[in-house]
C-alpha cells in the first residue's frame, strides 16, 4: 500500500469514519488506535462479541502492509460475509 504506516492509518480512520457499526453489527464503542516503533493498530469490539484489528507495518520509506483480523465470529457464513466486507474496505483504501 502506498504511504507510510501513519499516513495509511490516517486514511483508514477517515474511511471508517468512527465506525458505529461494521457490516451491520454495532460497535461496543469507538475504535481505538495504538502504535509501537514498527506497528500501527486500529481496533474495535462489536456487540456480537467479535473483535477487529487492522495492523499496519512499514515495508520501506513510502509503502506499508495492511492486514485485517476479525476474530470471534459465530459461523462460517459470518466469516464469509465479513471477509467480503473487509476486502471491499481495503479496496476503497
KASUL-V463739 format. One line per field, one symbol per residue. psi: psi as a letter, one per 20 degrees, with the letter a starting at -180 (. if undefined). burial: I if it has 9 or more other ideal C-beta (glycine too) atoms within 8 Angstrom, else O. A space follows every 10 residues. Layout:
psi->???
burial->???
//
This chain:
psi->pqqrhgghgg hghggilini roljpqqiaq qqqrqahhqq qpqqqqijir qpppppppga hkqrqpqppo rkqhrhgggg ghggghgggh gh.
burial->OOIIIOOIIO IIIOIIOOIO OIOOIOIOOO IOIOOOOOII IIIIIIOOOI IIIIIIIIOO OOIIOIOIOI OOIOOOOIIO IIIOIIOOII OOI
//
